[in-house]
């Protein structure tokens, strides 16, 4: 997948509440960034106007805390409603699988 450089501030975090973030994981990423190392690209959905973060919430939080202005991102077309629907389907499938085990 090809990546593009995006402004960290242009990426919406509406898909996942911040209370779901693990402070330990964010701290590890902050340390990584302060050492000058790079983090893997995040994945976003673009609806023609907004970039919605799909994967990389801990990385984006660490970037914001350390003042990183831009990040590499995999950009896929789609809306937040589509992301929510896919998440719901995956969650239902996982719960069904657990019930059968």
BELJOUR-V253479 format. One record per residue. RES is the residue in one letter. D_LAST is the distance of its C-alpha to the last C-alpha in whole Angstrom. Layout:
# BELJOUR-V253479
RES D_LAST
RES D_LAST
This chain:
# BELJOUR-V253479
X 35
X 38
X 39
X 41
X 43
X 42
X 44
X 41
X 43
X 42
X 38
X 37
X 34
X 33
X 30
X 28
X 30
X 32
X 30
X 27
X 29
X 29
X 32
X 31
X 30
X 33
X 36
X 34
X 35
X 39
X 40
X 39
X 41
X 44
X 44
X 45
X 41
X 40
X 36
X 34
X 35
X 33
X 32
X 33
X 33
X 37
X 38
X 42
X 43
X 40
X 38
X 34
X 32
X 29
X 28
X 30
X 31
X 31
X 34
X 36
X 36
X 37
X 40
X 41
X 41
X 43
X 45
X 44
X 45
X 44
X 40
X 39
X 37
X 35
X 36
X 34
X 35
X 33
X 33
X 32
X 30
X 29
X 27
X 26
X 25
X 23
X 21
X 20
X 19
X 17
X 16
X 14
X 13
X 11
X 10
X 9
X 6
X 5
X 6
X 4
X 0
